[in-house]
Amino acid sequence: MRKNGTAEHGFIAKPCALGLNVQANGPQKAQPNAILEKVFTAITKHPDEKRLEGLSKQLDWDVRSIQRWFRQRRNQEKPSTLTKFCESMWRFTFYLYIFTYGVRFLKKTPWLWNTRQCWNGYPYQPLMPDLHYYYIAELSFYWSLMFSQFIDIKRKDFGIMFTHHIVTVTLITFSYVTNLTRVGTLTLCLHDAADVVLEAAKMANYCKCQKLSDLLFLTFAIVFIVSRLGIYPLWILNTTLFELYEALGNFPALWVFNVLLVVLQILHCFWSYLIIKAAYKAISKGKNLACYFAPSLTLLVYPFPCAALEGWKVEPLACNKG
C-alpha cells in the first residue's frame, strides 16, 4: 500500500490517473538552501519568531522570505494529486473487492437474516474456510494501515485514527480468538460499505469531476450515517448486548467484546458529527461538498472508519478552485 510501492500503483492506477488528466506535478519546490534545509530536517519544520529572526540575519533574507521557504518546503512533503489518486484507487479496489466478497459470503449464511443464529452452537461453531479467508484479508489490511501511519507524513488526525486502528485490530483479533466470528463478519461487511463510496468520491474529486464528486460525497455521508448510527446499533449492538446475553448468559469475553464495540460507536458519533458539519457548511455557503471534506481519515476510513475527515476540524480536500 505504500506510495508507488504496489503493482497497482505502477501498472494500473498511474496510467488510469494520467489518462484522466490527473495532475502529476506536486507543490512548488523551495529553492535549495543548505542552512534552512538543516534547520528543517534536524531542528524544526515550524520555526518560531526568534529562530526566524536569527536565520534572517544569518542569510540576509527578510523574515517573510524565510517563512515562505519553510511553507514551500513543508508542502514538498505532501503527496501530489497523482499520488493521492493512486492511493485512493488502491483502497477503492480493496474495499470494493472485500465488500463484494463479504456480501456474497453472508448471503449464504443463516445469521445474515437472523442474528440469533450468531450464537447458535457457540462456542463450538466450525471455522469455515471462506470465513477464515475473510478475516485474514481484513486483518492484514488494517494492520498495514496502522503501521503505515508511522512512515507517512504525520496527519492532524493521527491520534484518533491510531485509536481507531487499535480498536479495530483488537476487535478483529479478539473476535477471531474467541470464535465470535459470525457477528464479526456482519460488522466488517457493514463498515466496508461506506468506504467504497468515499474512495470513489475522492478519485472523482482528484479528476475534477465536480458534480460526480459532490454526488458521491453526499451518498457517502448518507450511507455512513445510516450504517453507523442506525443499522450498527440496532443490528450489531442489539445482538451482542441483548441476544448474546439471553442465549449464553454472562461470561468475561462478552463484556470485553461489547466495550470495544461501544468505543467504536463513540467514534462513529464523532465522525458523523464532522460529516454533518462539513455538509452543512458546504450547503449553507453554496460550495462544492468536496471543499469541506478533509483528506485523511484516508487512511479516513478503515475497517470501521471514516477515512475522510482529518483531525479535529473540517478542512478542504484538494478543492478545485473556480
BELSULKA-V871981 format. One record per backbone hydrogen bond with DSSP energy under -1.0 kcal/mol. CO is the residue of the C=O (numbers start at 1). NH is the residue of the N-H. E is the energy in kcal/mol with one decimal. If there is no record, write none. Layout:
BEGIN
co: {CO/CO}
nh: {NH/NH}
e: {E/E}
END
This chain:
BEGIN
co: {2/6/7/8/8/9/12/13/14/15/16/17/18/33/34/35/36/37/38/39/39/48/49/50/51/52/53/54/55/56/56/62/63/64/65/66/67/68/69/70/71/72/75/80/81/82/83/84/85/86/87/88/89/90/91/92/93/94/95/96/97/98/99/100/101/102/103/105/106/110/114/115/116/119/121/128/129/130/131/132/133/134/135/136/137/138/139/140/141/142/143/144/147/148/148/155/157/158/159/160/161/162/163/164/165/166/167/168/169/170/171/172/173/174/175/180/181/182/183/184/185/186/187/188/192/194/195/196/197/198/199/200/201/202/203/204/205/208/209/210/211/212/213/214/215/216/217/218/219/220/221/222/223/224/225/226/227/230/231/232/232/235/236/237/238/238/239/242/243/244/245/251/252/253/254/255/256/257/258/259/260/261/262/263/264/265/266/267/268/269/270/271/272/273/274/275/276/277/278/279/280/281/282/288/289/290/297/300/302}
nh: {5/10/11/12/13/14/16/17/18/19/20/22/21/37/38/39/40/41/42/43/44/52/53/54/55/56/57/58/59/60/61/66/67/68/69/70/71/72/73/74/75/76/78/84/85/86/87/88/89/90/91/92/93/94/95/96/97/98/99/100/101/102/103/104/105/106/107/108/109/114/117/118/119/122/124/132/133/134/135/136/137/138/139/140/141/142/143/144/145/146/147/148/150/151/152/158/161/162/163/164/165/166/167/168/169/170/171/172/173/174/175/176/177/178/180/184/185/186/187/188/189/190/191/192/196/198/199/200/201/202/203/204/205/206/207/209/208/210/213/214/215/216/217/218/219/220/221/222/223/224/225/226/227/228/229/231/232/234/235/236/237/239/240/241/242/243/244/246/247/248/249/254/256/257/258/259/260/261/262/263/264/265/266/267/268/269/270/271/272/273/274/275/276/277/278/279/280/281/282/283/284/285/287/291/292/317/300/307/305}
e: {-2.5/-1.9/-3.1/-1.7/-3.8/-1.7/-2.0/-2.7/-2.7/-2.4/-1.4/-2.7/-1.4/-2.5/-1.9/-2.0/-2.6/-2.5/-2.4/-1.9/-2.4/-2.3/-2.2/-1.9/-2.5/-2.2/-1.8/-2.2/-2.5/-1.4/-1.2/-1.6/-2.6/-2.3/-2.1/-2.4/-2.2/-2.7/-2.6/-2.3/-2.2/-1.5/-1.3/-2.4/-2.4/-2.3/-2.3/-2.4/-2.6/-2.1/-2.4/-3.0/-2.4/-2.2/-3.1/-2.7/-2.2/-3.2/-2.5/-2.2/-2.7/-2.4/-2.5/-2.4/-2.3/-2.8/-2.0/-1.1/-1.9/-1.4/-2.3/-1.8/-1.5/-1.5/-1.9/-2.5/-2.5/-2.2/-2.2/-2.4/-2.6/-2.0/-2.9/-2.4/-1.8/-2.2/-2.1/-1.9/-1.7/-2.0/-2.4/-2.0/-1.4/-1.1/-2.1/-1.6/-2.6/-2.6/-2.2/-2.3/-2.7/-2.5/-2.5/-2.5/-3.0/-2.4/-2.5/-2.7/-2.6/-3.1/-2.7/-1.7/-2.7/-2.3/-2.5/-1.1/-2.3/-1.3/-2.0/-2.5/-2.2/-2.1/-1.9/-1.7/-1.4/-2.2/-2.2/-1.6/-2.3/-2.3/-2.2/-2.2/-2.0/-2.3/-1.6/-2.7/-1.4/-1.3/-2.7/-2.8/-2.3/-2.5/-2.6/-2.4/-2.3/-2.8/-2.5/-2.1/-2.9/-3.2/-2.3/-2.6/-2.6/-2.8/-2.3/-2.6/-2.2/-1.9/-2.6/-1.4/-2.2/-1.1/-2.1/-2.6/-1.9/-1.4/-2.4/-2.4/-2.1/-2.5/-2.1/-1.4/-1.7/-2.5/-2.2/-2.2/-2.0/-2.0/-2.3/-2.3/-2.0/-1.6/-2.0/-1.9/-2.0/-2.1/-2.0/-2.6/-2.6/-2.0/-1.7/-2.4/-2.7/-2.4/-2.5/-2.6/-2.5/-2.2/-2.2/-2.6/-2.8/-1.5/-2.3/-1.1/-1.9/-1.1/-9.9/-2.1/-2.7}
END
